[in-house]
Amino acid sequence: MDTTNEPEALSRPQRRLLRRLYNGRTVPIQADGKAFLTYKEASRYLQAMEPDARGAVYAEMKAQAK
């Protein structure tokens, strides 16, 4: 089942960055008032959001990781 064409799917660069951010993480990233420790938690949350809100939360995760 190919889910890359679904509108809910994250883009390949987004998935790659999230995997790097959450790889071996011991301190959760806070975004949108929630704590995310694993890639799966973060990606499930992002995929459940509307595309506009998803971009804002993704940017927040990216900024927190730096």
C-alpha positions in Angstrom: 0.0 0.0 0.0 1.6 3.2 -1.2 0.7 6.2 1.1 3.0 8.7 -0.4 0.2 10.1 -2.7 -2.2 10.7 0.2 -2.5 14.4 1.3 -1.9 13.3 5.0 1.5 11.9 4.2 4.6 13.7 5.2 7.0 14.6 2.4 10.3 12.6 2.1 12.5 15.5 3.3 10.1 15.9 6.3 10.3 12.2 7.2 14.1 12.2 6.9 14.5 15.2 9.1 12.1 13.8 11.7 14.0 10.5 11.8 17.3 12.4 12.4 15.8 14.6 15.1 14.3 11.7 17.0 17.1 9.1 16.5 18.4 8.2 20.0 16.7 11.1 21.7 16.5 11.0 25.5 14.9 14.4 26.0 11.5 15.0 24.4 10.9 17.8 21.9 8.0 20.1 23.0 5.7 21.2 20.2 2.1 22.3 20.2 1.9 21.8 23.9 2.9 18.1 23.7 6.1 16.2 24.3 7.4 13.9 21.6 10.2 11.4 22.3 10.0 9.1 19.2 9.7 9.6 15.5 6.5 7.5 15.4 4.8 9.7 18.0 5.7 12.8 16.1 4.8 11.5 12.7 1.4 10.1 13.8 0.6 13.5 15.4 1.6 15.5 12.3 -0.2 13.2 9.9 -3.4 13.6 11.9 -3.3 17.4 11.6 -4.6 19.7 8.8 -1.8 20.6 6.3 -1.6 24.3 7.4 -1.3 23.5 11.1 1.1 20.6 10.3 3.6 23.0 8.8 3.6 25.2 11.9 4.1 22.3 14.3 6.8 20.8 12.1 8.7 24.1 12.1 8.4 24.2 15.9 9.8 20.7 16.2 12.7 21.6 13.9 13.5 24.8 15.9 13.4 23.0 19.2 15.9 20.4 18.1 18.6 22.9 17.3 
